[in-house]
Amino acid sequence: MFTRYWRSYPWALQVALFLLMVFIMISLTQAIVLLLPNVTGVPVDQMFNISATTPRRVIDAALLAQLISTVLFFLVPSVLFAYVTHPSPISYLGLRKPGKSIQVLLVIVLIAGFTPLILGLEGLMRRIDLGAAIKARQALSDNIFKAYMDMPGFSYFLFGLLVMAIAPAVSEELLFRGIIMRFAQKRSAGIATPIFVSGLLFALIHADVYGFIPIFVSGVFLGTVYYLTGSLWCSMLAHGLHNGLQITLMYASRNNPALKAVIDGNAVPFYILAPAAIIFAGAYYLLWKNKTPLPANWANDFKDAQKQTNTFSEN
């Protein structure tokens, strides 16, 4: 039997097929979430109307629904699409080791400086008055996040890391940098547009008005990390560390009034921002000096084929 890889289809058809795949997975996600009450005993309406005072079993059910949604919406369609599009789906998604081992260390140091800067930017954005309706919507989102971050024990902390850091880092990077950035590159002469497009869609999908600019900046940063290292593993690492550091700070603030005051006040002190900026600048400079960037033809689906024609693979 012969199978035709989707890489032989026109760009527009590939995009349409991918969007169809995403739509199917969204429908499947909704169906599974509607069935969750049979497992958790928690009605669906309670899962999406939580706060820090919500019973723990309801919060756990909401986190489970969040985990399922993240995996099915971002990860599954990306992996399936890569599998049917290219004979080497791992290569297609950019899942190759970093060009230099030092890049892993530099990404870790980068996040140590980047995270305080982004939190500071988010704090500035929250000072902008965008009207009562948007404030009310943001308050609802904040209540859900506070409920997720209510971690009464270490096991809850680990579950929070899985749902809010590890799963999004893997799943979202596969979609936005692995698939979308690649699609954009096929219609761009340089790397700036793909990084911008993937960052913009990354911010839009989060539907956070006050967080839009910080999330967009984060998306651009993650796209840049992917480009400079040539490895999606590095952008996954950066994404996971960025989210994980915030969750760790939230967990640590339970018994640290000073840290809790900083977090609740949405304001990062200057004595933290200043060294963070220095650390970020230094680490970024070293990463640039040690870059192993994606090659100019990295989005060419046929660059590793012997013949750049419609190919068939015998199974």
Summary of the structure (lengths in Angstrom):
residues: 315
radius of gyration: 20.7
end to end distance: 5.9
largest distance: 65.5
contacts: 971
relative contact order: 0.14
helix: 72%
strand: 2%
